[in-house]
Amino acid sequence: MADRMEIAEGDITKLAVDAIVNAANESLLGGGGVDGAIHRAAGPDLLAECRTLGGCPTGEAKATKGYRLPAKHVIHTVGPVWHGGAAGEDDLLASCYRRSLEEAAALGCRTVAFPAVSTGVYRFPPDRAAAIAVRTVKAFLAGNETVDSVIFCCFGQESVEAHQKAMAEVG
Ligand code: AR6
C-alpha cells in the first residue's frame, strides 16, 4: 500500500493529476488558502460551475472540472473547523478524505492529490490531521482499484514532516 501513497511538497495547482482536492468552505464560492489558489489558477469558469452546486456540507465532497488547471477535475471538500477535538472533528475529517476519493473513483480518476485539509484557516492540528489522512486513504485504497495513487501535497516543511511521521506509523 505504501507505494500507492506519496508525499510531495509544493503548490497543488501545478500537479498534472486526474483530480486535485480543494479544501473549501460550505459555500463552495471560493476563499483564501488553497481554495483561493485553485480558483485563481483554474479561472472564472470554476466559480461559475461551483455556483450550480448549491454548496456542500462539512465532511462531504463535490466534483467539478479543472478548467485551466493541469488537473482534469477538482474535488471540493469541506473540512471541519477545529473546536478542540470533541466536536466530531476527527470523523468529519476522515469523511472528507473518504468522500473525496469516492467522487474521484466515480469519475474514473487514477491519480488524486490532497492538500492538508483543515490544517490552515480551520486550525486542525497538523500531526493529528496527517494521521487521519494517511489512515483513511490507506483504508480506501485497500478496497478500491480505480484510484491507483494518492499524493499528499504538503505546503511547507511542517506539513511534510507530519505526513512522513503518519506514513511511518500507518503506511
Ligand atoms: N497548495 C497546497 N497546499 C496549500 C496551498 C497550495 N497552493 N495553499 C495553502 N495550502 P487552508 P482549511 C495548504 O487554509 O484549513 C479557505 O478560505 C495550507 O498551508 O487552505 O481547510 C476556504 O475557503 C494548509 O496546510 O484550508 C475555507 O474558508 C492546507 O493547505 C477555509 O480556508 C489547508 O489550509 C478552509 O480552511
Backbone and ligand atoms as CSV (ligand in chain L), in Angstrom:
chain,resi,resn,atom,element,x,y,z
A,1,MET,N,N,0.825,-1.214,0.000
A,1,MET,CA,C,0.000,0.000,0.000
A,1,MET,C,C,0.856,1.260,0.000
A,2,ALA,N,N,2.000,1.209,0.681
A,2,ALA,CA,C,2.845,2.398,0.799
A,2,ALA,C,C,3.232,2.931,-0.581
A,3,ASP,N,N,3.377,2.047,-1.581
A,3,ASP,CA,C,3.778,2.517,-2.909
A,3,ASP,C,C,2.628,3.209,-3.641
A,4,ARG,N,N,1.438,3.181,-3.089
A,4,ARG,CA,C,0.312,3.903,-3.707
A,4,ARG,C,C,0.045,5.240,-3.011
A,5,MET,N,N,0.876,5.580,-2.021
A,5,MET,CA,C,0.746,6.881,-1.341
A,5,MET,C,C,2.105,7.582,-1.354
A,6,GLU,N,N,2.081,8.867,-1.646
A,6,GLU,CA,C,3.348,9.603,-1.777
A,6,GLU,C,C,3.193,11.011,-1.193
A,7,ILE,N,N,4.282,11.528,-0.672
A,7,ILE,CA,C,4.277,12.895,-0.124
A,7,ILE,C,C,5.027,13.793,-1.100
A,8,ALA,N,N,4.431,14.934,-1.445
A,8,ALA,CA,C,5.121,15.909,-2.288
A,8,ALA,C,C,5.027,17.258,-1.606
A,9,GLU,N,N,6.021,18.114,-1.832
A,9,GLU,CA,C,5.954,19.450,-1.259
A,9,GLU,C,C,5.714,20.468,-2.347
A,10,GLY,N,N,4.802,21.413,-2.128
A,10,GLY,CA,C,4.620,22.490,-3.090
A,10,GLY,C,C,3.175,22.844,-3.343
A,11,ASP,N,N,2.979,23.488,-4.497
A,11,ASP,CA,C,1.686,24.075,-4.850
A,11,ASP,C,C,0.836,23.038,-5.596
A,12,ILE,N,N,-0.290,22.687,-5.024
A,12,ILE,CA,C,-1.141,21.642,-5.607
A,12,ILE,C,C,-1.698,22.055,-6.969
A,13,THR,N,N,-1.782,23.357,-7.227
A,13,THR,CA,C,-2.348,23.795,-8.511
A,13,THR,C,C,-1.449,23.451,-9.693
A,14,LYS,N,N,-0.213,23.065,-9.419
A,14,LYS,CA,C,0.728,22.735,-10.506
A,14,LYS,C,C,0.673,21.257,-10.901
A,15,LEU,N,N,-0.043,20.450,-10.153
A,15,LEU,CA,C,0.050,19.000,-10.357
A,15,LEU,C,C,-0.858,18.518,-11.496
A,16,ALA,N,N,-0.256,17.807,-12.432
A,16,ALA,CA,C,-0.987,17.257,-13.574
A,16,ALA,C,C,-1.493,15.860,-13.225
A,17,VAL,N,N,-2.472,15.833,-12.346
A,17,VAL,CA,C,-3.070,14.565,-11.913
A,17,VAL,C,C,-4.512,14.529,-12.407
A,18,ASP,N,N,-5.179,13.403,-12.228
A,18,ASP,CA,C,-6.578,13.330,-12.671
A,18,ASP,C,C,-7.465,14.231,-11.824
A,19,ALA,N,N,-7.199,14.299,-10.516
A,19,ALA,CA,C,-8.007,15.169,-9.659
A,19,ALA,C,C,-7.164,15.751,-8.535
A,20,ILE,N,N,-7.369,17.046,-8.281
A,20,ILE,CA,C,-6.850,17.633,-7.043
A,20,ILE,C,C,-8.046,17.911,-6.148
A,21,VAL,N,N,-7.795,17.821,-4.851
A,21,VAL,CA,C,-8.851,18.099,-3.874
A,21,VAL,C,C,-8.671,19.528,-3.389
A,22,ASN,N,N,-9.801,20.218,-3.234
A,22,ASN,CA,C,-9.807,21.588,-2.709
A,22,ASN,C,C,-10.329,21.571,-1.280
A,23,ALA,N,N,-9.634,22.300,-0.387
A,23,ALA,CA,C,-10.116,22.490,0.985
A,23,ALA,C,C,-10.998,23.731,0.986
A,24,ALA,N,N,-12.274,23.519,0.734
A,24,ALA,CA,C,-13.211,24.618,0.502
A,24,ALA,C,C,-13.994,24.945,1.777
A,25,ASN,N,N,-14.963,25.832,1.650
A,25,ASN,CA,C,-15.923,26.072,2.739
A,25,ASN,C,C,-17.318,25.711,2.226
A,26,GLU,N,N,-18.317,25.730,3.107
A,26,GLU,CA,C,-19.642,25.196,2.742
A,26,GLU,C,C,-20.308,25.932,1.588
A,27,SER,N,N,-19.873,27.164,1.316
A,27,SER,CA,C,-20.485,27.906,0.198
A,27,SER,C,C,-19.987,27.401,-1.156
A,28,LEU,N,N,-18.805,26.829,-1.172
A,28,LEU,CA,C,-18.092,26.441,-2.413
A,28,LEU,C,C,-17.861,27.635,-3.345
A,29,LEU,N,N,-17.885,28.827,-2.809
A,29,LEU,CA,C,-17.747,30.012,-3.675
A,29,LEU,C,C,-16.379,30.674,-3.550
A,30,GLY,N,N,-15.400,29.924,-3.082
A,30,GLY,CA,C,-14.037,30.444,-3.027
A,30,GLY,C,C,-13.684,30.982,-1.653
A,31,GLY,N,N,-12.405,31.310,-1.485
A,31,GLY,CA,C,-11.917,31.792,-0.201
A,31,GLY,C,C,-10.425,32.024,-0.287
A,32,GLY,N,N,-9.728,31.898,0.836
A,32,GLY,CA,C,-8.281,32.092,0.844
A,32,GLY,C,C,-7.564,30.756,0.746
A,33,GLY,N,N,-6.315,30.721,1.191
A,33,GLY,CA,C,-5.542,29.481,1.256
A,33,GLY,C,C,-5.523,28.725,-0.064
A,34,VAL,N,N,-5.603,27.418,0.034
A,34,VAL,CA,C,-5.530,26.585,-1.171
A,34,VAL,C,C,-6.748,26.813,-2.062
A,35,ASP,N,N,-7.878,27.107,-1.466
A,35,ASP,CA,C,-9.112,27.394,-2.211
A,35,ASP,C,C,-8.894,28.593,-3.146
A,36,GLY,N,N,-8.330,29.659,-2.600
A,36,GLY,CA,C,-8.055,30.844,-3.414
A,36,GLY,C,C,-7.075,30.539,-4.534
A,37,ALA,N,N,-6.048,29.771,-4.201
A,37,ALA,CA,C,-5.031,29.433,-5.209
A,37,ALA,C,C,-5.649,28.607,-6.341
A,38,ILE,N,N,-6.509,27.672,-5.998
A,38,ILE,CA,C,-7.138,26.814,-7.019
A,38,ILE,C,C,-8.054,27.647,-7.913
A,39,HIS,N,N,-8.855,28.518,-7.321
A,39,HIS,CA,C,-9.744,29.344,-8.143
A,39,HIS,C,C,-8.958,30.294,-9.042
A,40,ARG,N,N,-7.872,30.861,-8.534
A,40,ARG,CA,C,-7.054,31.763,-9.367
A,40,ARG,C,C,-6.464,31.020,-10.556
A,41,ALA,N,N,-5.964,29.814,-10.276
A,41,ALA,CA,C,-5.297,29.059,-11.345
A,41,ALA,C,C,-6.295,28.459,-12.338
A,42,ALA,N,N,-7.480,28.102,-11.860
A,42,ALA,CA,C,-8.463,27.456,-12.747
A,42,ALA,C,C,-9.189,28.467,-13.619
A,43,GLY,N,N,-9.314,29.709,-13.125
A,43,GLY,CA,C,-10.035,30.736,-13.882
A,43,GLY,C,C,-11.507,30.795,-13.497
A,44,PRO,N,N,-12.227,31.795,-14.043
A,44,PRO,CA,C,-13.600,32.092,-13.602
A,44,PRO,C,C,-14.626,31.005,-13.909
A,45,ASP,N,N,-14.349,30.137,-14.870
A,45,ASP,CA,C,-15.322,29.070,-15.173
A,45,ASP,C,C,-15.495,28.117,-13.996
A,46,LEU,N,N,-14.460,27.988,-13.168
A,46,LEU,CA,C,-14.590,27.109,-11.996
A,46,LEU,C,C,-15.645,27.674,-11.039
A,47,LEU,N,N,-15.578,28.963,-10.772
A,47,LEU,CA,C,-16.563,29.576,-9.876
A,47,LEU,C,C,-17.966,29.455,-10.464
A,48,ALA,N,N,-18.067,29.622,-11.773
A,48,ALA,CA,C,-19.381,29.504,-12.418
A,48,ALA,C,C,-19.953,28.100,-12.200
A,49,GLU,N,N,-19.140,27.070,-12.333
A,49,GLU,CA,C,-19.657,25.714,-12.096
A,49,GLU,C,C,-19.979,25.526,-10.609
A,50,CYS,N,N,-19.125,26.059,-9.733
A,50,CYS,CA,C,-19.377,25.928,-8.288
A,50,CYS,C,C,-20.715,26.551,-7.903
A,51,ARG,N,N,-21.082,27.632,-8.560
A,51,ARG,CA,C,-22.360,28.295,-8.247
A,51,ARG,C,C,-23.553,27.386,-8.501
A,52,THR,N,N,-23.389,26.409,-9.382
A,52,THR,CA,C,-24.507,25.499,-9.705
A,52,THR,C,C,-24.635,24.371,-8.685
A,53,LEU,N,N,-23.698,24.251,-7.755
A,53,LEU,CA,C,-23.657,23.056,-6.892
A,53,LEU,C,C,-24.467,23.210,-5.608
A,54,GLY,N,N,-24.822,24.425,-5.260
A,54,GLY,CA,C,-25.647,24.628,-4.068
A,54,GLY,C,C,-24.913,24.386,-2.763
A,55,GLY,N,N,-23.619,24.634,-2.740
A,55,GLY,CA,C,-22.843,24.461,-1.503
A,55,GLY,C,C,-22.580,22.996,-1.191
A,56,CYS,N,N,-21.954,22.764,-0.031
A,56,CYS,CA,C,-21.530,21.402,0.327
A,56,CYS,C,C,-21.412,21.339,1.850
A,57,PRO,N,N,-22.059,20.338,2.491
A,57,PRO,CA,C,-21.935,20.240,3.950
A,57,PRO,C,C,-20.529,19.809,4.380
A,58,THR,N,N,-20.154,20.147,5.582
A,58,THR,CA,C,-18.870,19.718,6.149
A,58,THR,C,C,-18.775,18.183,6.132
A,59,GLY,N,N,-17.618,17.688,5.706
A,59,GLY,CA,C,-17.406,16.240,5.638
A,59,GLY,C,C,-17.808,15.625,4.312
A,60,GLU,N,N,-18.424,16.442,3.432
A,60,GLU,CA,C,-18.872,15.952,2.125
A,60,GLU,C,C,-17.920,16.424,1.018
A,61,ALA,N,N,-18.176,15.997,-0.213
A,61,ALA,CA,C,-17.322,16.369,-1.344
A,61,ALA,C,C,-18.157,16.441,-2.619
A,62,LYS,N,N,-17.817,17.404,-3.479
A,62,LYS,CA,C,-18.488,17.541,-4.777
A,62,LYS,C,C,-17.436,17.835,-5.848
A,63,ALA,N,N,-17.659,17.313,-7.041
A,63,ALA,CA,C,-16.657,17.408,-8.106
A,63,ALA,C,C,-17.023,18.457,-9.151
A,64,THR,N,N,-15.984,19.086,-9.695
A,64,THR,CA,C,-16.136,19.944,-10.882
A,64,THR,C,C,-15.007,19.595,-11.855
A,65,LYS,N,N,-15.066,20.245,-13.014
A,65,LYS,CA,C,-13.938,20.141,-13.945
A,65,LYS,C,C,-12.769,20.999,-13.447
A,66,GLY,N,N,-11.609,20.813,-14.075
A,66,GLY,CA,C,-10.413,21.547,-13.647
A,66,GLY,C,C,-10.141,22.833,-14.418
A,67,TYR,N,N,-10.860,23.016,-15.550
A,67,TYR,CA,C,-10.686,24.225,-16.377
A,67,TYR,C,C,-9.220,24.483,-16.708
A,68,ARG,N,N,-8.638,25.629,-16.316
A,68,ARG,CA,C,-7.260,25.929,-16.754
A,68,ARG,C,C,-6.181,25.213,-15.942
A,69,LEU,N,N,-6.596,24.434,-14.964
A,69,LEU,CA,C,-5.606,23.685,-14.176
A,69,LEU,C,C,-5.047,22.534,-14.995
A,70,PRO,N,N,-3.816,22.094,-14.666
A,70,PRO,CA,C,-3.340,20.863,-15.307
A,70,PRO,C,C,-4.128,19.626,-14.839
A,71,ALA,N,N,-4.768,19.711,-13.697
A,71,ALA,CA,C,-5.599,18.594,-13.216
A,71,ALA,C,C,-6.932,18.579,-13.969
A,72,LYS,N,N,-7.433,17.368,-14.275
A,72,LYS,CA,C,-8.688,17.267,-15.043
A,72,LYS,C,C,-9.910,17.658,-14.207
A,73,HIS,N,N,-9.874,17.299,-12.927
A,73,HIS,CA,C,-11.033,17.526,-12.062
A,73,HIS,C,C,-10.583,18.184,-10.756
A,74,VAL,N,N,-11.524,18.881,-10.127
A,74,VAL,CA,C,-11.326,19.362,-8.760
A,74,VAL,C,C,-12.415,18.728,-7.902
A,75,ILE,N,N,-12.000,18.105,-6.819
A,75,ILE,CA,C,-12.966,17.569,-5.852
A,75,ILE,C,C,-12.973,18.544,-4.677
A,76,HIS,N,N,-14.087,19.207,-4.480
A,76,HIS,CA,C,-14.188,20.215,-3.415
A,76,HIS,C,C,-14.711,19.529,-2.161
A,77,THR,N,N,-13.938,19.592,-1.104
A,77,THR,CA,C,-14.411,19.025,0.156
A,77,THR,C,C,-14.376,20.110,1.216
A,78,VAL,N,N,-15.196,19.941,2.244
A,78,VAL,CA,C,-15.272,20.945,3.310
A,78,VAL,C,C,-14.840,20.293,4.618
A,79,GLY,N,N,-13.661,20.680,5.072
A,79,GLY,CA,C,-13.132,20.137,6.315
A,79,GLY,C,C,-13.789,20.789,7.519
A,80,PRO,N,N,-13.667,20.134,8.687
A,80,PRO,CA,C,-14.211,20.719,9.914
A,80,PRO,C,C,-13.322,21.848,10.440
A,81,VAL,N,N,-13.951,22.839,11.033
A,81,VAL,CA,C,-13.218,23.841,11.807
A,81,VAL,C,C,-12.839,23.176,13.127
A,82,TRP,N,N,-11.599,23.353,13.562
A,82,TRP,CA,C,-11.133,22.762,14.825
A,82,TRP,C,C,-11.742,23.510,16.017
A,83,HIS,N,N,-12.453,22.747,16.869
A,83,HIS,CA,C,-13.032,23.345,18.081
A,83,HIS,C,C,-12.502,22.669,19.325
A,84,GLY,N,N,-11.330,22.025,19.242
A,84,GLY,CA,C,-10.747,21.380,20.417
A,84,GLY,C,C,-10.750,19.857,20.350
A,85,GLY,N,N,-11.444,19.287,19.391
A,85,GLY,CA,C,-11.349,17.855,19.153
A,85,GLY,C,C,-12.514,17.026,19.674
A,86,ALA,N,N,-13.423,17.636,20.426
A,86,ALA,CA,C,-14.540,16.864,20.988
A,86,ALA,C,C,-15.843,17.133,20.244
A,87,ALA,N,N,-15.762,17.760,19.107
A,87,ALA,CA,C,-16.969,18.124,18.359
A,87,ALA,C,C,-17.091,17.315,17.063
A,88,GLY,N,N,-16.524,16.103,17.067
A,88,GLY,CA,C,-16.628,15.246,15.885
A,88,GLY,C,C,-15.649,15.580,14.780
A,89,GLU,N,N,-14.630,16.379,15.085
A,89,GLU,CA,C,-13.713,16.829,14.041
A,89,GLU,C,C,-12.986,15.673,13.352
A,90,ASP,N,N,-12.545,14.677,14.139
A,90,ASP,CA,C,-11.782,13.559,13.546
A,90,ASP,C,C,-12.619,12.813,12.506
A,91,ASP,N,N,-13.858,12.485,12.868
A,91,ASP,CA,C,-14.727,11.738,11.949
A,91,ASP,C,C,-15.062,12.566,10.711
A,92,LEU,N,N,-15.282,13.842,10.914
A,92,LEU,CA,C,-15.603,14.706,9.767
A,92,LEU,C,C,-14.409,14.811,8.821
A,93,LEU,N,N,-13.210,14.905,9.380
A,93,LEU,CA,C,-12.027,14.988,8.515
A,93,LEU,C,C,-11.831,13.669,7.757
A,94,ALA,N,N,-11.992,12.553,8.435
A,94,ALA,CA,C,-11.893,11.248,7.755
A,94,ALA,C,C,-12.921,11.170,6.631
A,95,SER,N,N,-14.112,11.653,6.891
A,95,SER,CA,C,-15.169,11.636,5.884
A,95,SER,C,C,-14.776,12.456,4.654
A,96,CYS,N,N,-14.095,13.576,4.859
A,96,CYS,CA,C,-13.629,14.389,3.717
A,96,CYS,C,C,-12.740,13.563,2.788
A,97,TYR,N,N,-11.788,12.845,3.369
A,97,TYR,CA,C,-10.859,12.055,2.551
A,97,TYR,C,C,-11.599,10.918,1.845
A,98,ARG,N,N,-12.461,10.221,2.590
A,98,ARG,CA,C,-13.193,9.090,2.018
A,98,ARG,C,C,-14.132,9.554,0.910
A,99,ARG,N,N,-14.924,10.569,1.186
A,99,ARG,CA,C,-15.904,11.049,0.200
A,99,ARG,C,C,-15.201,11.636,-1.038
A,100,SER,N,N,-14.073,12.294,-0.837
A,100,SER,CA,C,-13.333,12.839,-1.989
A,100,SER,C,C,-12.855,11.708,-2.881
A,101,LEU,N,N,-12.366,10.641,-2.273
A,101,LEU,CA,C,-11.879,9.503,-3.067
A,101,LEU,C,C,-13.035,8.784,-3.755
A,102,GLU,N,N,-14.182,8.709,-3.096
A,102,GLU,CA,C,-15.359,8.109,-3.754
A,102,GLU,C,C,-15.748,8.912,-4.990
A,103,GLU,N,N,-15.750,10.230,-4.860
A,103,GLU,CA,C,-16.086,11.087,-6.015
A,103,GLU,C,C,-15.053,10.911,-7.127
A,104,ALA,N,N,-13.784,10.871,-6.747
A,104,ALA,CA,C,-12.718,10.706,-7.746
A,104,ALA,C,C,-12.850,9.358,-8.454
A,105,ALA,N,N,-13.116,8.319,-7.694
A,105,ALA,CA,C,-13.259,6.984,-8.293
A,105,ALA,C,C,-14.462,6.947,-9.232
A,106,ALA,N,N,-15.545,7.608,-8.851
A,106,ALA,CA,C,-16.750,7.627,-9.701
A,106,ALA,C,C,-16.461,8.304,-11.041
A,107,LEU,N,N,-15.485,9.200,-11.070
A,107,LEU,CA,C,-15.089,9.878,-12.311
A,107,LEU,C,C,-13.983,9.127,-13.046
A,108,GLY,N,N,-13.574,7.995,-12.506
A,108,GLY,CA,C,-12.520,7.202,-13.152
A,108,GLY,C,C,-11.115,7.720,-12.923
A,109,CYS,N,N,-10.937,8.550,-11.916
A,109,CYS,CA,C,-9.605,9.130,-11.662
A,109,CYS,C,C,-8.645,8.074,-11.113
A,110,ARG,N,N,-7.437,8.068,-11.664
A,110,ARG,CA,C,-6.423,7.120,-11.190
A,110,ARG,C,C,-5.415,7.786,-10.258
A,111,THR,N,N,-5.198,9.091,-10.446
A,111,THR,CA,C,-4.246,9.811,-9.588
A,111,THR,C,C,-4.954,10.992,-8.934
A,112,VAL,N,N,-4.812,11.087,-7.624
A,112,VAL,CA,C,-5.527,12.110,-6.845
A,112,VAL,C,C,-4.542,12.760,-5.882
A,113,ALA,N,N,-4.585,14.096,-5.800
A,113,ALA,CA,C,-3.715,14.811,-4.855
A,113,ALA,C,C,-4.562,15.586,-3.844
A,114,PHE,N,N,-4.160,15.479,-2.578
A,114,PHE,CA,C,-4.849,16.182,-1.492
A,114,PHE,C,C,-3.950,17.260,-0.891
A,115,PRO,N,N,-4.525,18.412,-0.542
A,115,PRO,CA,C,-3.823,19.313,0.386
A,115,PRO,C,C,-4.115,18.813,1.810
A,116,ALA,N,N,-3.483,19.427,2.792
A,116,ALA,CA,C,-3.728,19.043,4.191
A,116,ALA,C,C,-5.000,19.746,4.667
A,117,VAL,N,N,-6.137,19.105,4.356
A,117,VAL,CA,C,-7.463,19.699,4.596
A,117,VAL,C,C,-7.609,20.112,6.066
A,118,SER,N,N,-8.146,21.282,6.279
A,118,SER,CA,C,-8.483,21.834,7.622
A,118,SER,C,C,-7.294,22.327,8.440
A,119,THR,N,N,-6.058,22.147,7.944
A,119,THR,CA,C,-4.913,22.484,8.814
A,119,THR,C,C,-4.432,23.926,8.671
A,120,GLY,N,N,-5.135,24.723,7.854
A,120,GLY,CA,C,-4.762,26.125,7.703
A,120,GLY,C,C,-5.705,27.008,8.512
A,121,VAL,N,N,-6.541,27.739,7.792
A,121,VAL,CA,C,-7.519,28.646,8.415
A,121,VAL,C,C,-8.389,27.909,9.447
A,122,TYR,N,N,-8.689,26.646,9.200
A,122,TYR,CA,C,-9.579,25.879,10.095
A,122,TYR,C,C,-8.864,25.278,11.312
A,123,ARG,N,N,-7.518,25.443,11.400
A,123,ARG,CA,C,-6.720,25.217,12.621
A,123,ARG,C,C,-6.670,23.780,13.156
A,124,PHE,N,N,-6.979,22.778,12.355
A,124,PHE,CA,C,-6.869,21.376,12.804
A,124,PHE,C,C,-5.377,21.081,13.038
A,125,PRO,N,N,-4.988,20.482,14.167
A,125,PRO,CA,C,-3.566,20.216,14.416
A,125,PRO,C,C,-2.957,19.342,13.315
A,126,PRO,N,N,-1.830,19.770,12.720
A,126,PRO,CA,C,-1.286,19.087,11.540
A,126,PRO,C,C,-0.933,17.610,11.757
A,127,ASP,N,N,-0.355,17.248,12.910
A,127,ASP,CA,C,0.012,15.841,13.133
A,127,ASP,C,C,-1.226,14.957,13.202
A,128,ARG,N,N,-2.191,15.436,13.940
A,128,ARG,CA,C,-3.427,14.661,14.102
A,128,ARG,C,C,-4.158,14.530,12.760
A,129,ALA,N,N,-4.170,15.612,11.984
A,129,ALA,CA,C,-4.819,15.582,10.671
A,129,ALA,C,C,-4.093,14.632,9.725
A,130,ALA,N,N,-2.766,14.656,9.759
A,130,ALA,CA,C,-1.997,13.790,8.850
A,130,ALA,C,C,-2.243,12.316,9.174
A,131,ALA,N,N,-2.328,11.979,10.447
A,131,ALA,CA,C,-2.589,10.577,10.832
A,131,ALA,C,C,-3.949,10.133,10.302
A,132,ILE,N,N,-4.938,10.989,10.416
A,132,ILE,CA,C,-6.285,10.663,9.914
A,132,ILE,C,C,-6.254,10.536,8.393
A,133,ALA,N,N,-5.553,11.463,7.736
A,133,ALA,CA,C,-5.476,11.451,6.271
A,133,ALA,C,C,-4.854,10.143,5.778
A,134,VAL,N,N,-3.709,9.783,6.334
A,134,VAL,CA,C,-2.993,8.594,5.858
A,134,VAL,C,C,-3.806,7.326,6.154
A,135,ARG,N,N,-4.356,7.237,7.348
A,135,ARG,CA,C,-5.142,6.056,7.732
A,135,ARG,C,C,-6.366,5.897,6.827
A,136,THR,N,N,-7.059,6.992,6.559
A,136,THR,CA,C,-8.296,6.926,5.770
A,136,THR,C,C,-7.995,6.606,4.307
A,137,VAL,N,N,-6.952,7.220,3.760
A,137,VAL,CA,C,-6.587,6.953,2.361
A,137,VAL,C,C,-6.140,5.505,2.211
A,138,LYS,N,N,-5.345,5.031,3.153
A,138,LYS,CA,C,-4.874,3.645,3.092
A,138,LYS,C,C,-6.055,2.667,3.084
A,139,ALA,N,N,-7.016,2.891,3.959
A,139,ALA,CA,C,-8.188,2.004,4.031
A,139,ALA,C,C,-8.982,2.065,2.733
A,140,PHE,N,N,-9.114,3.239,2.157
A,140,PHE,CA,C,-9.858,3.355,0.897
A,140,PHE,C,C,-9.150,2.605,-0.223
A,141,LEU,N,N,-7.848,2.822,-0.351
A,141,LEU,CA,C,-7.095,2.187,-1.442
A,141,LEU,C,C,-7.142,0.663,-1.343
A,142,ALA,N,N,-7.184,0.170,-0.129
A,142,ALA,CA,C,-7.230,-1.290,0.064
A,142,ALA,C,C,-8.501,-1.889,-0.540
A,143,GLY,N,N,-9.555,-1.094,-0.639
A,143,GLY,CA,C,-10.820,-1.620,-1.155
A,143,GLY,C,C,-11.212,-1.048,-2.504
A,144,ASN,N,N,-10.290,-0.391,-3.204
A,144,ASN,CA,C,-10.635,0.275,-4.458
A,144,ASN,C,C,-9.516,0.116,-5.474
A,145,GLU,N,N,-9.916,-0.255,-6.705
A,145,GLU,CA,C,-8.883,-0.440,-7.724
A,145,GLU,C,C,-8.883,0.650,-8.779
A,146,THR,N,N,-9.845,1.556,-8.736
A,146,THR,CA,C,-9.859,2.644,-9.720
A,146,THR,C,C,-8.757,3.646,-9.412
A,147,VAL,N,N,-8.724,4.117,-8.178
A,147,VAL,CA,C,-7.679,5.077,-7.796
A,147,VAL,C,C,-6.396,4.288,-7.548
A,148,ASP,N,N,-5.381,4.651,-8.327
A,148,ASP,CA,C,-4.086,3.974,-8.286
A,148,ASP,C,C,-3.187,4.539,-7.201
A,149,SER,N,N,-3.111,5.891,-7.197
A,149,SER,CA,C,-2.162,6.506,-6.279
A,149,SER,C,C,-2.652,7.863,-5.788
A,150,VAL,N,N,-2.256,8.155,-4.564
A,150,VAL,CA,C,-2.657,9.390,-3.891
A,150,VAL,C,C,-1.404,10.146,-3.469
A,151,ILE,N,N,-1.408,11.440,-3.781
A,151,ILE,CA,C,-0.312,12.324,-3.377
A,151,ILE,C,C,-0.802,13.222,-2.245
A,152,PHE,N,N,-0.066,13.239,-1.137
A,152,PHE,CA,C,-0.318,14.222,-0.093
A,152,PHE,C,C,0.546,15.431,-0.441
A,153,CYS,N,N,-0.093,16.489,-0.940
A,153,CYS,CA,C,0.647,17.666,-1.402
A,153,CYS,C,C,0.757,18.648,-0.237
A,154,CYS,N,N,1.946,18.709,0.332
A,154,CYS,CA,C,2.162,19.464,1.573
A,154,CYS,C,C,2.732,20.838,1.267
A,155,PHE,N,N,2.224,21.826,1.960
A,155,PHE,CA,C,2.679,23.204,1.786
A,155,PHE,C,C,3.546,23.529,2.991
A,156,GLY,N,N,4.857,23.414,2.838
A,156,GLY,CA,C,5.755,23.724,3.954
A,156,GLY,C,C,6.266,22.482,4.654
A,157,GLN,N,N,7.403,22.664,5.307
A,157,GLN,CA,C,8.133,21.552,5.908
A,157,GLN,C,C,7.388,20.916,7.089
A,158,GLU,N,N,6.668,21.730,7.831
A,158,GLU,CA,C,5.939,21.173,8.992
A,158,GLU,C,C,4.913,20.138,8.512
A,159,SER,N,N,4.256,20.444,7.439
A,159,SER,CA,C,3.245,19.534,6.898
A,159,SER,C,C,3.900,18.285,6.309
A,160,VAL,N,N,5.041,18.463,5.645
A,160,VAL,CA,C,5.784,17.306,5.116
A,160,VAL,C,C,6.139,16.365,6.267
A,161,GLU,N,N,6.677,16.929,7.349
A,161,GLU,CA,C,7.104,16.086,8.475
A,161,GLU,C,C,5.926,15.391,9.141
A,162,ALA,N,N,4.797,16.077,9.242
A,162,ALA,CA,C,3.605,15.458,9.834
A,162,ALA,C,C,3.175,14.246,9.006
A,163,HIS,N,N,3.231,14.369,7.682
A,163,HIS,CA,C,2.813,13.247,6.820
A,163,HIS,C,C,3.849,12.134,6.800
A,164,GLN,N,N,5.135,12.501,6.869
A,164,GLN,CA,C,6.178,11.452,6.944
A,164,GLN,C,C,5.991,10.611,8.200
A,165,LYS,N,N,5.730,11.293,9.305
A,165,LYS,CA,C,5.525,10.588,10.573
A,165,LYS,C,C,4.288,9.684,10.480
A,166,ALA,N,N,3.229,10.207,9.921
A,166,ALA,CA,C,1.998,9.418,9.795
A,166,ALA,C,C,2.216,8.216,8.879
A,167,MET,N,N,2.960,8.398,7.794
A,167,MET,CA,C,3.233,7.281,6.873
A,167,MET,C,C,4.069,6.214,7.568
A,168,ALA,N,N,5.032,6.651,8.371
A,168,ALA,CA,C,5.879,5.686,9.070
A,168,ALA,C,C,5.052,4.881,10.070
A,169,GLU,N,N,4.087,5.524,10.675
A,169,GLU,CA,C,3.274,4.850,11.692
A,169,GLU,C,C,2.157,3.996,11.085
A,170,VAL,N,N,1.556,4.527,10.022
A,170,VAL,CA,C,0.353,3.884,9.475
A,170,VAL,C,C,0.603,3.200,8.132
A,171,GLY,N,N,1.431,3.861,7.288
A,171,GLY,CA,C,1.566,3.436,5.896
A,171,GLY,C,C,2.288,2.115,5.772
L,1,AR6,N1,N,-1.040,24.033,-2.470
L,1,AR6,C1,C,-1.066,23.112,-1.494
L,1,AR6,N2,N,-1.413,23.393,-0.220
L,1,AR6,C2,C,-1.706,24.677,0.083
L,1,AR6,C3,C,-1.696,25.712,-0.886
L,1,AR6,C4,C,-1.350,25.349,-2.218
L,1,AR6,N3,N,-1.320,26.240,-3.202
L,1,AR6,N4,N,-2.040,26.875,-0.265
L,1,AR6,C5,C,-2.247,26.590,1.036
L,1,AR6,N5,N,-2.041,25.266,1.248
L,1,AR6,P1,P,-6.383,26.223,4.069
L,1,AR6,P2,P,-8.558,24.918,5.599
L,1,AR6,C6,C,-2.155,24.476,2.494
L,1,AR6,O1,O,-6.376,27.382,4.994
L,1,AR6,O2,O,-7.743,24.951,6.844
L,1,AR6,C7,C,-10.313,28.874,2.757
L,1,AR6,O3,O,-10.507,30.246,2.846
L,1,AR6,C8,C,-2.077,25.222,3.799
L,1,AR6,O4,O,-0.731,25.542,4.145
L,1,AR6,O5,O,-6.270,26.474,2.611
L,1,AR6,O6,O,-9.275,23.653,5.234
L,1,AR6,C9,C,-11.584,28.119,2.401
L,1,AR6,O7,O,-12.419,28.852,1.557
L,1,AR6,C10,C,-2.664,24.174,4.750
L,1,AR6,O8,O,-1.664,23.202,5.073
L,1,AR6,O9,O,-7.725,25.318,4.263
L,1,AR6,C11,C,-12.197,27.880,3.740
L,1,AR6,O10,O,-12.942,29.010,4.185
L,1,AR6,C12,C,-3.717,23.489,3.871
L,1,AR6,O11,O,-3.413,23.881,2.522
L,1,AR6,C13,C,-11.022,27.688,4.654
L,1,AR6,O12,O,-9.949,28.390,4.045
L,1,AR6,C14,C,-5.149,23.879,4.202
L,1,AR6,O13,O,-5.199,25.257,4.548
L,1,AR6,C15,C,-10.635,26.233,4.763
L,1,AR6,O14,O,-9.594,26.102,5.719
